[in-house]
């Protein structure tokens, strides 16, 4: 288990079935609080209410929803500085789009044991010193 005490992430995917494996993998391999949002309004409401330490957006979220979410997140006071990682099977975002949106891309499928470390690094959190069990 990776220890990054007190961290919480929001997983934004419009299809719970497609992200169930990811959510379960993170819940069993980290001590992070994992929250799920299935729509743009739900994700923005969650961010405003709970201020997660990081946001993981599935590339499977339709482009319009993903762009709308990132636009509203970055233009809001509460979401300006929350790191966002887009999880994709291949790199579909241009470098310019990533820089404009403040997004880091991790190419990862299927999910591996390295994903928590990749996310911690991408979110700018201190990497765990100890991997247990």
C-alpha positions in Angstrom: 0.0 0.0 0.0 1.3 3.5 -0.9 1.1 6.0 1.9 0.3 9.6 1.0 -1.7 10.4 4.0 -4.7 12.7 3.6 -4.8 12.7 -0.2 -8.1 12.7 -2.1 -8.7 12.4 -5.8 -11.8 12.8 -7.9 -12.2 10.3 -10.8 -14.3 11.9 -13.5 -15.7 9.4 -16.0 -19.1 9.4 -17.6 -19.2 5.6 -17.4 -18.8 4.0 -13.9 -18.5 0.5 -15.5 -15.5 1.5 -17.6 -13.7 3.1 -14.6 -14.7 0.5 -12.0 -11.3 -1.4 -12.4 -9.4 1.9 -12.0 -11.3 3.0 -8.9 -11.0 -0.5 -7.3 -7.3 -0.6 -8.1 -6.6 2.8 -6.5 -8.7 2.0 -3.5 -6.9 -1.3 -2.8 -3.3 0.0 -3.6 -3.4 3.4 -1.9 -4.8 5.1 1.2 -6.2 7.9 -0.9 -9.9 8.9 -0.6 -11.2 8.1 -4.1 -14.4 9.9 -5.2 -16.3 9.5 -8.4 -18.2 11.9 -10.6 -20.1 10.9 -13.7 -21.1 14.2 -15.2 -19.7 17.8 -15.6 -22.1 19.3 -13.0 -21.4 16.5 -10.6 -17.6 16.9 -11.0 -17.7 20.7 -10.6 -20.0 20.4 -7.5 -17.7 17.9 -5.9 -14.6 20.0 -6.6 -16.3 23.1 -5.0 -17.5 21.2 -2.0 -14.4 19.0 -1.3 -11.4 20.5 -3.0 -9.7 17.2 -4.0 -5.9 17.1 -4.1 -6.0 15.9 -7.7 -8.4 15.1 -10.5 -8.2 12.1 -12.7 -10.2 12.4 -15.9 -10.8 9.5 -18.2 -10.1 10.1 -21.9 -13.4 8.2 -22.5 -15.4 11.2 -21.3 -16.7 12.9 -24.5 -14.5 15.7 -25.7 -17.2 18.3 -25.2 -17.8 17.3 -21.6 -14.0 17.0 -20.9 -13.4 20.5 -22.4 -16.3 22.0 -20.7 -15.2 20.6 -17.3 -11.6 21.7 -17.8 -12.7 25.2 -18.9 -15.0 25.7 -15.9 -12.5 24.1 -13.5 -9.6 26.4 -14.6 -11.8 29.5 -14.6 -13.1 29.0 -11.1 -11.4 30.2 -8.0 -11.5 26.8 -6.3 -10.2 24.7 -9.3 -7.4 26.8 -10.7 -4.6 25.0 -8.9 -5.9 21.5 -8.6 -3.7 19.2 -10.7 -5.5 17.3 -13.4 -4.3 14.0 -15.0 -6.0 12.7 -18.1 -5.7 8.9 -18.4 -5.6 7.8 -22.0 -4.7 4.7 -24.0 -2.8 6.8 -26.4 -1.8 10.4 -26.4 -4.7 12.2 -28.1 -4.2 15.7 -26.7 -1.8 18.0 -28.4 1.0 19.6 -26.3 -0.6 23.0 -26.8 -4.0 21.7 -25.5 -2.3 20.1 -22.5 -0.4 23.3 -21.6 -3.5 25.5 -22.1 -5.6 23.3 -19.9 -2.9 22.6 -17.3 -3.2 18.9 -17.9 -0.7 16.0 -17.5 -1.3 12.9 -19.6 -0.5 9.4 -18.4 -0.6 6.7 -21.1 -1.7 3.7 -19.1 -3.7 0.7 -20.0 -4.2 -1.8 -18.5 -3.6 -0.3 -15.1 -0.4 -1.4 -13.5 1.1 -1.4 -10.0 3.1 1.7 -11.1 0.0 3.8 -11.6 -0.1 5.2 -8.0 3.5 6.3 -8.3 2.8 7.8 -11.7 -0.2 9.7 -10.3 1.6 10.9 -7.2 4.4 12.2 -9.4 2.0 13.8 -11.9 0.0 15.4 -9.1 3.2 16.8 -7.6 2.9 15.0 -4.4 5.8 13.6 -2.5 6.5 10.1 -3.7 5.9 7.4 -1.1 9.0 6.2 0.7 7.7 2.7 1.5 5.7 0.2 -0.5 4.1 -2.3 1.9 2.4 -5.6 1.0 
